[in-house]
C-alpha cells in the first residue's frame, strides 16, 4: 500500500533566493512525522506547500507530490480545492486568526461538510458537528457550537479548528505549531488528541519548534535549518543520539534541570496579605497571600484565566486590589516586561526613541540619554545601530531584549516579567533566560516571572506560586514544589510535561 503522503525534491524560492531546498519525506497512515526548526527554517512554508497554499511571489517546484493517491505536483488552484479538507487538512497555529470572527463555531466546523457535499439537511449537519466537537473533547458542545471564536479560550478555539480540519475525514492532517501558545495542561490534551487521531489511521505532519512536544507525539522527525533537512530519523534515535550539532543545540535548549538548591534567606521586599480583585463580579484573584524576597526570583504559574497576569498587574501597580494589601518595604522602583513586546512598543517610534522616553521618565538628563541608550542596548546584547529601527524591523528575540532594555531604563529594583519567552524559539528563549540571569546578578534585581511553562519556571525561580481559578493553591521553594507537589492541580501541571499516553 502506498504512503498517505509522499513529497520529493520540494524547493521554494523568493526572487530566486531558495528558502526551502530539496526537502523529501513520506508519511504512512497512522504515523506522525514532525518537522522541527527555528523561525526561518522553512518548516511552515514546507507545510503549506503540501496543501498548495504557498504565498504569492513564491516560486515552487517539486519532483513528486502524492497526496492520498492524487498526483498534486501540478494541480491548479481549482483542483486543489477539490482535495483540501477531504484528502489533506490543515490546523493552523493561531486559531483566533484562522477562525472567521463573524461566524459561529458550528458553521465553521460544518464548512468542509458543505463544500464537499458530505451531509444533507440541517439535522444531519448539526448531528455531525456535535459528533466532531465531542471527538475533540469540546465541553458543552451544543452551546459552544452557537458561540463565536472570541467567546472561547485559546484551548477551545484550537479544538474547534481541529474539529473543522477533521470534518471531511482527511487522510493527511498538517498541524502547524498547534500548541505553541497553549498552557501545559491544554497543550497536553491537544497533543493527546492529535496522537489519538493518528493512532486511528490519519497521517499527521506536525510542525513545531518545541522538541519537548515532538518527543511526546511523533514517530519520526526531520530537523530543518535554513531551508535544508540537516537530520532525520526515528524520534528516540534523533533525540537520544543527535548527530548534527544544530540538533544538539535545539535539544539542549528545551531541557532545563529544576533548581534543587534551597535559596538563602533574605529580607522580604513585598508582602501580600489576602489580596483580591474581581472584574464585573467575576473573581480574578482571590485572597492571595505571599512574600517576595529581596534578590530572589518568584515564579507564578497557572493556566490561562488562573489570575497570574492580574496578580502581576497588581504587583506593578497598574491595577489596584478590591481588598487586602500589597506592602512594599520602602519605596521601590518596579517595571513590567510585557508578553508581547510588539504590542507594547509604539510602532511609529524607533527603539532608540522608546528607550529615551524611558530614560526621561527615570530622570536622566537629556545630554546623557544618547550614551545611555547605547549602554542599555549593549547590556541586553543588542547592536547600537538597532536603535534606529522600528519594532517591526526586529526579530522576536531582539524585540524581547529591547523590551527588557526599556524596563531597565528606569533603573528598577524589581522586574515583573509576564510570559517573556513563551513565543520564542528554544535557542532564542535560552539566550533571553541567560540574559535575565546575568542582569539579575549584575544589577541585584528581584524578579517575578509569570509563565505557563513549568520547565522555564523550574529552571530560574527560587520560589513558586501555583494559581488555579484565582487562588494560590500551592507555594514554596521550587525544589520542594517540583519534587513533591501537594495539590492535585500542581501534579496535573507537572504531569502535563511528560509523554503523551498511548
Secondary structure, 3 states (H helix, E strand, C coil): CCCCEEEEEEEEEECCEEEEEEEEEEECCCCEEEEECCCCCCHHHHHHHCCCCCCCCEEEECCEEEECCEECCCCCHHHHHHHECCCEEEECCCHHHHCCCCCEHHHHHHHHHHHCCCCCCHHHHHHHHHHHHHHCCCCCHHHHHCCEHHHCCHHHHHHHHHHHHHCCCCCEEEEECCCCCCCHHHHHHHHHHHHHHHHCCCEEEEEECCHHHHHHHCCEEEEEECCEEEEEEEHHHHHHCCCCHHHHHHHHHCCCCCCCCCCCCCCEEEEEEEEEEEECCEEEEEEEEEEEECCCEEEEECCCCCCHHHHHHHHHCCCCCCEEEEEECCCCCEEEECCCHHHHCCCCCEHHHHHHHHHHHCCCCHHHHHHHHHHHHHHCCCCHHHHHCEHHHCCHHHHHHHHHHHHHCCCCCEEEEECCCCCCCHHHHHHHHHHHHHHHHHHCCEEEEEECCHHHHHHHCCEEEEEECCEEEEEEEHHHHHHCCCCHHHHHHHHCCCCCCC
